[in-house]
């Protein structure tokens, strides 16, 4: 295996692990737990770039699907993904794909942040639709406003803070990583 391929593989694994650790840092409030997952996803995308960052998110999701307890509350398994909040986890992958396909226009930090915000909005949208459908299929009718009130509105400010912190940390990591990669 080439050194660069090995380094990429290790970095993807480390970022998938960081996303998992961030998901374990959780505060349950209402129907959807507050976690640092989005911070981990933001960090993976910014540090590794769109392709490898998205692969790290995919690895994280696959680990959870096969039952490794990488999701909030040390949970894992198909049931989590198929449950009401699973759409937000799948939405992380959508966020990654948006970031990946827009890398050519990411000329500065502001554009990069705006693309991450666009990805987050897509994640919110996909997750909200998923939540509504699964919740309704469980025999619980719920309005769009109720789902937004449970699953989106309370997370906007915390996610904005996580995004800001991830930008600062990723800039510092990008300065150090080239030195580490030479070891």
Phi, psi and omega in degrees: 000134179293151182302317181297318178297319178297315179298315179300317180298316179295316180297320177297315179297318179296317180292324175299319178294321178296318177300317179298313179300319178296328179288333180285339177278098196221146174230115181277116177224111180075214186277336184236126181289146170279121178228178174259015181307313182298324175301314179299319179294313177305313182296314181301315182294317182288322183281316185269344186091172186298312184295301183292326176296318178293321177297320178299319177296317179298317177300315178303312181295316180297318177303315179295320180300321182277002173108357176293131186284070183260351182272174181308142180071023181056043180252165176196174178111162181300326181302327179292314180295321181280352179281180184303323183268359181300330180296330178289325177292314176298326178300333176299324178292320176298318177303315180297317181295318177300315179297315182300310184285351180252008184301329182295336180261001182278077184277336180210175184298321181299314179295319178301315179295317179298322177292320176297322177296317177301316177298320179295319177298319177297319177298313177302313182298310180298314181297322180292317177298314179301310180304313182300315182294311181295317180299317179294321179294337177276005177090016182243104176288138181211144180277160177301318180297323178295315180296317177299321179293329179276318197247348183236300187308316181292345186261350186298307182293312177302321179292326176295320177295316179300320178296314180299315180295321180295326178297314180296312182293319182295322177300318179291320178296321180296334177285325185272325187303319179302324178292319180293320182296337180280345182291000000 
